[in-house]
Amino acid sequence: MLKPETIPGVAAAENGLVMLDGPVGLAIAMTPEAAAETGRRLIAAAEIAATQVATKATDELPLD
């Protein structure tokens, strides 16, 4: 399994494109529409993942 990255990427607008620079040399250029949809999908996935982490932490609480 890949180690999850903890450093967020950096997004910038250049010449009508959205550039996303991430760790370990990750770089991608997207149209504004693709970037916007990617952003929505990332936020939705992040919300689900945060819920999964919270649920797992609750499931591991000791039963007193």
PQR file with spaces between the fields and no chain letter, atoms N, CA, C, O and H, PARSE charges and radii, in Angstrom:
ATOM       1  N    MET     1       0.848   -1.187    0.000 -0.4000 1.5000
ATOM       2  CA   MET     1       0.000    0.000    0.000 -0.0000 2.0000
ATOM       3  C    MET     1       0.883    1.237    0.000  0.5500 1.7000
ATOM       4  O    MET     1       1.908    1.277    0.680 -0.5500 1.4000
ATOM       5  N    LEU     2       0.488    2.231   -0.754 -0.4000 1.5000
ATOM       6  CA   LEU     2       1.226    3.486   -0.800 -0.0000 2.0000
ATOM       7  C    LEU     2       1.066    4.248    0.502  0.5500 1.7000
ATOM       8  O    LEU     2       0.016    4.198    1.143 -0.5500 1.4000
ATOM       9  H    LEU     2      -0.344    2.198   -1.307  0.4000 1.0000
ATOM      10  N    LYS     3       2.127    4.956    0.885 -0.4000 1.5000
ATOM      11  CA   LYS     3       2.051    5.814    2.065 -0.0000 2.0000
ATOM      12  C    LYS     3       1.263    7.065    1.677  0.5500 1.7000
ATOM      13  O    LYS     3       1.596    7.709    0.682 -0.5500 1.4000
ATOM      14  H    LYS     3       2.980    4.996    0.364  0.4000 1.0000
ATOM      15  N    PRO     4       0.239    7.419    2.430 -0.5600 1.5000
ATOM      16  CA   PRO     4      -0.546    8.599    2.069  0.2800 2.0000
ATOM      17  C    PRO     4       0.265    9.881    2.272  0.5500 1.7000
ATOM      18  O    PRO     4       1.036   10.004    3.223 -0.5500 1.4000
ATOM      19  N    GLU     5       0.075   10.811    1.374 -0.4000 1.5000
ATOM      20  CA   GLU     5       0.768   12.089    1.444 -0.0000 2.0000
ATOM      21  C    GLU     5       0.084   13.000    2.455  0.5500 1.7000
ATOM      22  O    GLU     5      -1.145   13.036    2.520 -0.5500 1.4000
ATOM      23  H    GLU     5      -0.552   10.712    0.601  0.4000 1.0000
ATOM      24  N    THR     6       0.842   13.716    3.224 -0.4000 1.5000
ATOM      25  CA   THR     6       0.285   14.631    4.224 -0.0000 2.0000
ATOM      26  C    THR     6       0.471   16.089    3.834  0.5500 1.7000
ATOM      27  O    THR     6      -0.065   16.982    4.490 -0.5500 1.4000
ATOM      28  H    THR     6       1.840   13.686    3.171  0.4000 1.0000
ATOM      29  N    ILE     7       1.228   16.335    2.767 -0.4000 1.5000
ATOM      30  CA   ILE     7       1.463   17.698    2.304 -0.0000 2.0000
ATOM      31  C    ILE     7       0.518   17.981    1.143  0.5500 1.7000
ATOM      32  O    ILE     7       0.536   17.259    0.146 -0.5500 1.4000
ATOM      33  H    ILE     7       1.663   15.610    2.234  0.4000 1.0000
ATOM      34  N    PRO     8      -0.308   19.023    1.254 -0.5600 1.5000
ATOM      35  CA   PRO     8      -1.241   19.316    0.170  0.2800 2.0000
ATOM      36  C    PRO     8      -0.536   19.863   -1.061  0.5500 1.7000
ATOM      37  O    PRO     8       0.557   20.423   -0.974 -0.5500 1.4000
ATOM      38  N    GLY     9      -1.178   19.694   -2.202 -0.4000 1.5000
ATOM      39  CA   GLY     9      -0.658   20.245   -3.443 -0.0000 2.0000
ATOM      40  C    GLY     9      -0.918   21.744   -3.511  0.5500 1.7000
ATOM      41  O    GLY     9      -1.669   22.298   -2.708 -0.5500 1.4000
ATOM      42  H    GLY     9      -2.066   19.240   -2.273  0.4000 1.0000
ATOM      43  N    VAL    10      -0.287   22.384   -4.478 -0.4000 1.5000
ATOM      44  CA   VAL    10      -0.451   23.819   -4.691 -0.0000 2.0000
ATOM      45  C    VAL    10      -1.063   24.025   -6.069  0.5500 1.7000
ATOM      46  O    VAL    10      -0.550   23.527   -7.071 -0.5500 1.4000
ATOM      47  H    VAL    10       0.323   21.934   -5.130  0.4000 1.0000
ATOM      48  N    ALA    11      -2.160   24.761   -6.104 -0.4000 1.5000
ATOM      49  CA   ALA    11      -2.839   25.029   -7.371 -0.0000 2.0000
ATOM      50  C    ALA    11      -2.616   26.482   -7.776  0.5500 1.7000
ATOM      51  O    ALA    11      -2.586   27.376   -6.931 -0.5500 1.4000
ATOM      52  H    ALA    11      -2.577   25.166   -5.290  0.4000 1.0000
ATOM      53  N    ALA    12      -2.460   26.703   -9.077 -0.4000 1.5000
ATOM      54  CA   ALA    12      -2.288   28.049   -9.605 -0.0000 2.0000
ATOM      55  C    ALA    12      -2.941   28.133  -10.975  0.5500 1.7000
ATOM      56  O    ALA    12      -3.016   27.142  -11.702 -0.5500 1.4000
ATOM      57  H    ALA    12      -2.484   25.976   -9.763  0.4000 1.0000
ATOM      58  N    ALA    13      -3.410   29.324  -11.319 -0.4000 1.5000
ATOM      59  CA   ALA    13      -3.971   29.573  -12.648 -0.0000 2.0000
ATOM      60  C    ALA    13      -2.898   30.218  -13.509  0.5500 1.7000
ATOM      61  O    ALA    13      -2.310   31.230  -13.128 -0.5500 1.4000
ATOM      62  H    ALA    13      -3.348   30.129  -10.729  0.4000 1.0000
ATOM      63  N    GLU    14      -2.645   29.623  -14.682 -0.4000 1.5000
ATOM      64  CA   GLU    14      -1.639   30.143  -15.601 -0.0000 2.0000
ATOM      65  C    GLU    14      -2.136   30.012  -17.033  0.5500 1.7000
ATOM      66  O    GLU    14      -2.417   28.909  -17.502 -0.5500 1.4000
ATOM      67  H    GLU    14      -3.123   28.801  -14.991  0.4000 1.0000
ATOM      68  N    ASN    15      -2.241   31.122  -17.711 -0.4000 1.5000
ATOM      69  CA   ASN    15      -2.609   31.127  -19.130 -0.0000 2.0000
ATOM      70  C    ASN    15      -3.902   30.370  -19.414  0.5500 1.7000
ATOM      71  O    ASN    15      -3.997   29.664  -20.418 -0.5500 1.4000
ATOM      72  H    ASN    15      -2.012   32.018  -17.330  0.4000 1.0000
ATOM      73  N    GLY    16      -4.893   30.508  -18.543 -0.4000 1.5000
ATOM      74  CA   GLY    16      -6.183   29.864  -18.764 -0.0000 2.0000
ATOM      75  C    GLY    16      -6.249   28.412  -18.362  0.5500 1.7000
ATOM      76  O    GLY    16      -7.255   27.751  -18.619 -0.5500 1.4000
ATOM      77  H    GLY    16      -4.816   31.082  -17.728  0.4000 1.0000
ATOM      78  N    LEU    17      -5.198   27.890  -17.733 -0.4000 1.5000
ATOM      79  CA   LEU    17      -5.186   26.511  -17.247 -0.0000 2.0000
ATOM      80  C    LEU    17      -4.957   26.511  -15.747  0.5500 1.7000
ATOM      81  O    LEU    17      -4.438   27.475  -15.184 -0.5500 1.4000
ATOM      82  H    LEU    17      -4.381   28.427  -17.524  0.4000 1.0000
ATOM      83  N    VAL    18      -5.345   25.435  -15.117 -0.4000 1.5000
ATOM      84  CA   VAL    18      -5.070   25.254  -13.694 -0.0000 2.0000
ATOM      85  C    VAL    18      -3.916   24.272  -13.582  0.5500 1.7000
ATOM      86  O    VAL    18      -3.971   23.158  -14.103 -0.5500 1.4000
ATOM      87  H    VAL    18      -5.767   24.652  -15.575  0.4000 1.0000
ATOM      88  N    MET    19      -2.877   24.707  -12.896 -0.4000 1.5000
ATOM      89  CA   MET    19      -1.695   23.887  -12.682 -0.0000 2.0000
ATOM      90  C    MET    19      -1.733   23.372  -11.244  0.5500 1.7000
ATOM      91  O    MET    19      -1.940   24.145  -10.309 -0.5500 1.4000
ATOM      92  H    MET    19      -2.832   25.612  -12.473  0.4000 1.0000
ATOM      93  N    LEU    20      -1.536   22.081  -11.072 -0.4000 1.5000
ATOM      94  CA   LEU    20      -1.478   21.482   -9.747 -0.0000 2.0000
ATOM      95  C    LEU    20      -0.096   20.885   -9.565  0.5500 1.7000
ATOM      96  O    LEU    20       0.304   19.978  -10.295 -0.5500 1.4000
ATOM      97  H    LEU    20      -1.367   21.452  -11.832  0.4000 1.0000
ATOM      98  N    ASP    21       0.630   21.400   -8.584 -0.4000 1.5000
ATOM      99  CA   ASP    21       1.954   20.888   -8.239 -0.0000 2.0000
ATOM     100  C    ASP    21       1.847   20.202   -6.893  0.5500 1.7000
ATOM     101  O    ASP    21       1.320   20.763   -5.932 -0.5500 1.4000
ATOM     102  H    ASP    21       0.305   22.137   -7.990  0.4000 1.0000
ATOM     103  N    GLY    22       2.350   18.988   -6.837 -0.4000 1.5000
ATOM     104  CA   GLY    22       2.298   18.227   -5.601 -0.0000 2.0000
ATOM     105  C    GLY    22       3.673   17.731   -5.218  0.5500 1.7000
ATOM     106  O    GLY    22       4.672   18.048   -5.864 -0.5500 1.4000
ATOM     107  H    GLY    22       2.778   18.532   -7.617  0.4000 1.0000
ATOM     108  N    PRO    23       3.706   16.955   -4.164 -0.5600 1.5000
ATOM     109  CA   PRO    23       4.978   16.418   -3.697  0.2800 2.0000
ATOM     110  C    PRO    23       5.560   15.394   -4.672  0.5500 1.7000
ATOM     111  O    PRO    23       4.849   14.872   -5.531 -0.5500 1.4000
ATOM     112  N    VAL    24       6.802   15.125   -4.539 -0.4000 1.5000
ATOM     113  CA   VAL    24       7.530   14.122   -5.310 -0.0000 2.0000
ATOM     114  C    VAL    24       7.415   14.374   -6.825  0.5500 1.7000
ATOM     115  O    VAL    24       7.348   13.431   -7.612 -0.5500 1.4000
ATOM     116  H    VAL    24       7.380   15.549   -3.841  0.4000 1.0000
ATOM     117  N    GLY    25       7.393   15.638   -7.214 -0.4000 1.5000
ATOM     118  CA   GLY    25       7.399   15.965   -8.627 -0.0000 2.0000
ATOM     119  C    GLY    25       6.067   15.855   -9.342  0.5500 1.7000
ATOM     120  O    GLY    25       6.023   15.975  -10.567 -0.5500 1.4000
ATOM     121  H    GLY    25       7.447   16.404   -6.574  0.4000 1.0000
ATOM     122  N    LEU    26       4.979   15.633   -8.619 -0.4000 1.5000
ATOM     123  CA   LEU    26       3.667   15.549   -9.253 -0.0000 2.0000
ATOM     124  C    LEU    26       3.323   16.899   -9.871  0.5500 1.7000
ATOM     125  O    LEU    26       3.423   17.929   -9.205 -0.5500 1.4000
ATOM     126  H    LEU    26       5.015   15.536   -7.624  0.4000 1.0000
ATOM     127  N    ALA    27       2.928   16.902  -11.116 -0.4000 1.5000
ATOM     128  CA   ALA    27       2.503   18.124  -11.795 -0.0000 2.0000
ATOM     129  C    ALA    27       1.465   17.754  -12.841  0.5500 1.7000
ATOM     130  O    ALA    27       1.623   16.781  -13.578 -0.5500 1.4000
ATOM     131  H    ALA    27       2.847   16.065  -11.658  0.4000 1.0000
ATOM     132  N    ILE    28       0.396   18.551  -12.893 -0.4000 1.5000
ATOM     133  CA   ILE    28      -0.653   18.293  -13.874 -0.0000 2.0000
ATOM     134  C    ILE    28      -1.277   19.627  -14.274  0.5500 1.7000
ATOM     135  O    ILE    28      -1.416   20.536  -13.457 -0.5500 1.4000
ATOM     136  H    ILE    28       0.268   19.341  -12.295  0.4000 1.0000
ATOM     137  N    ALA    29      -1.646   19.722  -15.536 -0.4000 1.5000
ATOM     138  CA   ALA    29      -2.358   20.891  -16.053 -0.0000 2.0000
ATOM     139  C    ALA    29      -3.764   20.453  -16.430  0.5500 1.7000
ATOM     140  O    ALA    29      -3.954   19.406  -17.049 -0.5500 1.4000
ATOM     141  H    ALA    29      -1.534   18.983  -16.200  0.4000 1.0000
ATOM     142  N    MET    30      -4.749   21.263  -16.049 -0.4000 1.5000
ATOM     143  CA   MET    30      -6.149   20.933  -16.331 -0.0000 2.0000
ATOM     144  C    MET    30      -6.878   22.155  -16.856  0.5500 1.7000
ATOM     145  O    MET    30      -6.507   23.294  -16.574 -0.5500 1.4000
ATOM     146  H    MET    30      -4.595   22.114  -15.546  0.4000 1.0000
ATOM     147  N    THR    31      -7.918   21.895  -17.622 -0.4000 1.5000
ATOM     148  CA   THR    31      -8.811   22.986  -17.994 -0.0000 2.0000
ATOM     149  C    THR    31      -9.529   23.452  -16.731  0.5500 1.7000
ATOM     150  O    THR    31      -9.603   22.710  -15.752 -0.5500 1.4000
ATOM     151  H    THR    31      -8.219   20.969  -17.851  0.4000 1.0000
ATOM     152  N    PRO    32     -10.054   24.669  -16.745 -0.5600 1.5000
ATOM     153  CA   PRO    32     -10.799   25.131  -15.571  0.2800 2.0000
ATOM     154  C    PRO    32     -11.964   24.195  -15.211  0.5500 1.7000
ATOM     155  O    PRO    32     -12.244   23.964  -14.035 -0.5500 1.4000
ATOM     156  N    GLU    33     -12.624   23.669  -16.224 -0.4000 1.5000
ATOM     157  CA   GLU    33     -13.758   22.770  -15.960 -0.0000 2.0000
ATOM     158  C    GLU    33     -13.297   21.471  -15.307  0.5500 1.7000
ATOM     159  O    GLU    33     -13.908   21.001  -14.347 -0.5500 1.4000
ATOM     160  H    GLU    33     -12.397   23.857  -17.179  0.4000 1.0000
ATOM     161  N    ALA    34     -12.230   20.899  -15.825 -0.4000 1.5000
ATOM     162  CA   ALA    34     -11.711   19.654  -15.247 -0.0000 2.0000
ATOM     163  C    ALA    34     -11.203   19.886  -13.831  0.5500 1.7000
ATOM     164  O    ALA    34     -11.395   19.045  -12.953 -0.5500 1.4000
ATOM     165  H    ALA    34     -11.734   21.280  -16.605  0.4000 1.0000
ATOM     166  N    ALA    35     -10.562   21.015  -13.611 -0.4000 1.5000
ATOM     167  CA   ALA    35     -10.052   21.325  -12.273 -0.0000 2.0000
ATOM     168  C    ALA    35     -11.191   21.502  -11.279  0.5500 1.7000
ATOM     169  O    ALA    35     -11.112   21.017  -10.150 -0.5500 1.4000
ATOM     170  H    ALA    35     -10.406   21.698  -14.324  0.4000 1.0000
ATOM     171  N    ALA    36     -12.240   22.189  -11.687 -0.4000 1.5000
ATOM     172  CA   ALA    36     -13.386   22.403  -10.800 -0.0000 2.0000
ATOM     173  C    ALA    36     -14.042   21.073  -10.421  0.5500 1.7000
ATOM     174  O    ALA    36     -14.358   20.845   -9.253 -0.5500 1.4000
ATOM     175  H    ALA    36     -12.304   22.583  -12.604  0.4000 1.0000
ATOM     176  N    GLU    37     -14.245   20.201  -11.406 -0.4000 1.5000
ATOM     177  CA   GLU    37     -14.854   18.897  -11.117 -0.0000 2.0000
ATOM     178  C    GLU    37     -13.925   18.045  -10.256  0.5500 1.7000
ATOM     179  O    GLU    37     -14.387   17.345   -9.355 -0.5500 1.4000
ATOM     180  H    GLU    37     -13.988   20.387  -12.355  0.4000 1.0000
ATOM     181  N    THR    38     -12.629   18.099  -10.523 -0.4000 1.5000
ATOM     182  CA   THR    38     -11.670   17.366   -9.699 -0.0000 2.0000
ATOM     183  C    THR    38     -11.729   17.868   -8.262  0.5500 1.7000
ATOM     184  O    THR    38     -11.692   17.075   -7.321 -0.5500 1.4000
ATOM     185  H    THR    38     -12.254   18.668  -11.255  0.4000 1.0000
ATOM     186  N    GLY    39     -11.821   19.175   -8.093 -0.4000 1.5000
ATOM     187  CA   GLY    39     -11.927   19.752   -6.753 -0.0000 2.0000
ATOM     188  C    GLY    39     -13.166   19.253   -6.021  0.5500 1.7000
ATOM     189  O    GLY    39     -13.093   18.894   -4.846 -0.5500 1.4000
ATOM     190  H    GLY    39     -11.851   19.819   -8.857  0.4000 1.0000
ATOM     191  N    ARG    40     -14.299   19.230   -6.709 -0.4000 1.5000
ATOM     192  CA   ARG    40     -15.532   18.727   -6.085 -0.0000 2.0000
ATOM     193  C    ARG    40     -15.384   17.259   -5.684  0.5500 1.7000
ATOM     194  O    ARG    40     -15.810   16.858   -4.601 -0.5500 1.4000
ATOM     195  H    ARG    40     -14.359   19.521   -7.664  0.4000 1.0000
ATOM     196  N    ARG    41     -14.782   16.470   -6.559 -0.4000 1.5000
ATOM     197  CA   ARG    41     -14.598   15.042   -6.272 -0.0000 2.0000
ATOM     198  C    ARG    41     -13.619   14.821   -5.121  0.5500 1.7000
ATOM     199  O    ARG    41     -13.822   13.933   -4.294 -0.5500 1.4000
ATOM     200  H    ARG    41     -14.435   16.796   -7.438  0.4000 1.0000
ATOM     201  N    LEU    42     -12.560   15.626   -5.068 -0.4000 1.5000
ATOM     202  CA   LEU    42     -11.605   15.519   -3.959 -0.0000 2.0000
ATOM     203  C    LEU    42     -12.270   15.855   -2.625  0.5500 1.7000
ATOM     204  O    LEU    42     -12.059   15.158   -1.633 -0.5500 1.4000
ATOM     205  H    LEU    42     -12.396   16.348   -5.740  0.4000 1.0000
ATOM     206  N    ILE    43     -13.065   16.911   -2.601 -0.4000 1.5000
ATOM     207  CA   ILE    43     -13.750   17.293   -1.367 -0.0000 2.0000
ATOM     208  C    ILE    43     -14.714   16.192   -0.937  0.5500 1.7000
ATOM     209  O    ILE    43     -14.754   15.839    0.242 -0.5500 1.4000
ATOM     210  H    ILE    43     -13.236   17.478   -3.407  0.4000 1.0000
ATOM     211  N    ALA    44     -15.483   15.648   -1.861 -0.4000 1.5000
ATOM     212  CA   ALA    44     -16.423   14.570   -1.526 -0.0000 2.0000
ATOM     213  C    ALA    44     -15.685   13.352   -0.982  0.5500 1.7000
ATOM     214  O    ALA    44     -16.103   12.768    0.018 -0.5500 1.4000
ATOM     215  H    ALA    44     -15.450   15.934   -2.819  0.4000 1.0000
ATOM     216  N    ALA    45     -14.593   12.968   -1.633 -0.4000 1.5000
ATOM     217  CA   ALA    45     -13.829   11.804   -1.173 -0.0000 2.0000
ATOM     218  C    ALA    45     -13.183   12.070    0.183  0.5500 1.7000
ATOM     219  O    ALA    45     -13.126   11.177    1.028 -0.5500 1.4000
ATOM     220  H    ALA    45     -14.253   13.442   -2.445  0.4000 1.0000
ATOM     221  N    ALA    46     -12.695   13.297    0.396 -0.4000 1.5000
ATOM     222  CA   ALA    46     -12.081   13.649    1.676 -0.0000 2.0000
ATOM     223  C    ALA    46     -13.101   13.573    2.813  0.5500 1.7000
ATOM     224  O    ALA    46     -12.775   13.118    3.909 -0.5500 1.4000
ATOM     225  H    ALA    46     -12.741   14.022   -0.290  0.4000 1.0000
ATOM     226  N    GLU    47     -14.317   14.011    2.558 -0.4000 1.5000
ATOM     227  CA   GLU    47     -15.372   13.936    3.579 -0.0000 2.0000
ATOM     228  C    GLU    47     -15.683   12.483    3.932  0.5500 1.7000
ATOM     229  O    GLU    47     -15.844   12.152    5.106 -0.5500 1.4000
ATOM     230  H    GLU    47     -14.581   14.381    1.667  0.4000 1.0000
ATOM     231  N    ILE    48     -15.767   11.621    2.932 -0.4000 1.5000
ATOM     232  CA   ILE    48     -16.026   10.199    3.187 -0.0000 2.0000
ATOM     233  C    ILE    48     -14.871    9.582    3.955  0.5500 1.7000
ATOM     234  O    ILE    48     -15.090    8.848    4.919 -0.5500 1.4000
ATOM     235  H    ILE    48     -15.636   11.890    1.978  0.4000 1.0000
ATOM     236  N    ALA    49     -13.638    9.872    3.539 -0.4000 1.5000
ATOM     237  CA   ALA    49     -12.464    9.308    4.214 -0.0000 2.0000
ATOM     238  C    ALA    49     -12.389    9.767    5.666  0.5500 1.7000
ATOM     239  O    ALA    49     -12.055    8.972    6.545 -0.5500 1.4000
ATOM     240  H    ALA    49     -13.460   10.469    2.757  0.4000 1.0000
ATOM     241  N    ALA    50     -12.692   11.027    5.931 -0.4000 1.5000
ATOM     242  CA   ALA    50     -12.673   11.534    7.306 -0.0000 2.0000
ATOM     243  C    ALA    50     -13.709   10.819    8.159  0.5500 1.7000
ATOM     244  O    ALA    50     -13.457   10.534    9.330 -0.5500 1.4000
ATOM     245  H    ALA    50     -12.963   11.673    5.217  0.4000 1.0000
ATOM     246  N    THR    51     -14.866   10.529    7.590 -0.4000 1.5000
ATOM     247  CA   THR    51     -15.898    9.788    8.313 -0.0000 2.0000
ATOM     248  C    THR    51     -15.424    8.369    8.602  0.5500 1.7000
ATOM     249  O    THR    51     -15.668    7.840    9.686 -0.5500 1.4000
ATOM     250  H    THR    51     -15.071   10.761    6.639  0.4000 1.0000
ATOM     251  N    GLN    52     -14.753    7.758    7.646 -0.4000 1.5000
ATOM     252  CA   GLN    52     -14.241    6.398    7.848 -0.0000 2.0000
ATOM     253  C    GLN    52     -13.219    6.371    8.973  0.5500 1.7000
ATOM     254  O    GLN    52     -13.230    5.454    9.793 -0.5500 1.4000
ATOM     255  H    GLN    52     -14.555    8.188    6.765  0.4000 1.0000
ATOM     256  N    VAL    53     -12.336    7.362    9.025 -0.4000 1.5000
ATOM     257  CA   VAL    53     -11.324    7.436   10.082 -0.0000 2.0000
ATOM     258  C    VAL    53     -12.012    7.632   11.434  0.5500 1.7000
ATOM     259  O    VAL    53     -11.648    6.982   12.414 -0.5500 1.4000
ATOM     260  H    VAL    53     -12.327    8.108    8.359  0.4000 1.0000
ATOM     261  N    ALA    54     -13.001    8.523   11.490 -0.4000 1.5000
ATOM     262  CA   ALA    54     -13.714    8.778   12.740 -0.0000 2.0000
ATOM     263  C    ALA    54     -14.463    7.534   13.204  0.5500 1.7000
ATOM     264  O    ALA    54     -14.473    7.225   14.395 -0.5500 1.4000
ATOM     265  H    ALA    54     -13.296    9.051   10.694  0.4000 1.0000
ATOM     266  N    THR    55     -15.086    6.822   12.277 -0.4000 1.5000
ATOM     267  CA   THR    55     -15.811    5.600   12.614 -0.0000 2.0000
ATOM     268  C    THR    55     -14.855    4.536   13.131  0.5500 1.7000
ATOM     269  O    THR    55     -15.159    3.855   14.110 -0.5500 1.4000
ATOM     270  H    THR    55     -15.078    7.072   11.309  0.4000 1.0000
ATOM     271  N    LYS    56     -13.718    4.387   12.493 -0.4000 1.5000
ATOM     272  CA   LYS    56     -12.728    3.409   12.930 -0.0000 2.0000
ATOM     273  C    LYS    56     -12.239    3.740   14.337  0.5500 1.7000
ATOM     274  O    LYS    56     -12.094    2.839   15.164 -0.5500 1.4000
ATOM     275  H    LYS    56     -13.472    4.940   11.697  0.4000 1.0000
ATOM     276  N    ALA    57     -11.983    5.015   14.621 -0.4000 1.5000
ATOM     277  CA   ALA    57     -11.510    5.423   15.940 -0.0000 2.0000
ATOM     278  C    ALA    57     -12.579    5.123   16.998  0.5500 1.7000
ATOM     279  O    ALA    57     -12.252    4.690   18.103 -0.5500 1.4000
ATOM     280  H    ALA    57     -12.101    5.747   13.950  0.4000 1.0000
ATOM     281  N    THR    58     -13.839    5.348   16.666 -0.4000 1.5000
ATOM     282  CA   THR    58     -14.929    5.078   17.593 -0.0000 2.0000
ATOM     283  C    THR    58     -15.066    3.583   17.833  0.5500 1.7000
ATOM     284  O    THR    58     -15.313    3.155   18.961 -0.5500 1.4000
ATOM     285  H    THR    58     -14.105    5.700   15.769  0.4000 1.0000
ATOM     286  N    ASP    59     -14.907    2.786   16.783 -0.4000 1.5000
ATOM     287  CA   ASP    59     -15.012    1.325   16.903 -0.0000 2.0000
ATOM     288  C    ASP    59     -13.914    0.740   17.782  0.5500 1.7000
ATOM     289  O    ASP    59     -14.089   -0.330   18.363 -0.5500 1.4000
ATOM     290  H    ASP    59     -14.706    3.134   15.867  0.4000 1.0000
ATOM     291  N    GLU    60     -12.786    1.435   17.882 -0.4000 1.5000
ATOM     292  CA   GLU    60     -11.654    0.912   18.643 -0.0000 2.0000
ATOM     293  C    GLU    60     -11.629    1.383   20.099  0.5500 1.7000
ATOM     294  O    GLU    60     -10.708    1.041   20.840 -0.5500 1.4000
ATOM     295  H    GLU    60     -12.644    2.305   17.409  0.4000 1.0000
ATOM     296  N    LEU    61     -12.637    2.170   20.517 -0.4000 1.5000
ATOM     297  CA   LEU    61     -12.691    2.627   21.893 -0.0000 2.0000
ATOM     298  C    LEU    61     -12.926    1.442   22.836  0.5500 1.7000
ATOM     299  O    LEU    61     -13.695    0.538   22.509 -0.5500 1.4000
ATOM     300  H    LEU    61     -13.385    2.448   19.915  0.4000 1.0000
ATOM     301  N    PRO    62     -12.273    1.438   23.996 -0.5600 1.5000
ATOM     302  CA   PRO    62     -12.503    0.336   24.940  0.2800 2.0000
ATOM     303  C    PRO    62     -13.918    0.386   25.498  0.5500 1.7000
ATOM     304  O    PRO    62     -14.490    1.459   25.692 -0.5500 1.4000
ATOM     305  N    LEU    63     -14.453   -0.763   25.744 -0.4000 1.5000
ATOM     306  CA   LEU    63     -15.795   -0.847   26.332 -0.0000 2.0000
ATOM     307  C    LEU    63     -15.664   -0.915   27.842  0.5500 1.7000
ATOM     308  O    LEU    63     -15.252   -1.945   28.376 -0.5500 1.4000
ATOM     309  H    LEU    63     -13.988   -1.634   25.587  0.4000 1.0000
ATOM     310  N    ASP    64     -16.002    0.145   28.534 -0.4000 1.5000
ATOM     311  CA   ASP    64     -15.900    0.179   30.001 -0.0000 2.0000
ATOM     312  C    ASP    64     -17.174   -0.254   30.658  0.5500 1.7000
ATOM     313  O    ASP    64     -17.256   -0.283   31.886 -0.5500 1.4000
ATOM     314  H    ASP    64     -16.337    0.981   28.101  0.4000 1.0000
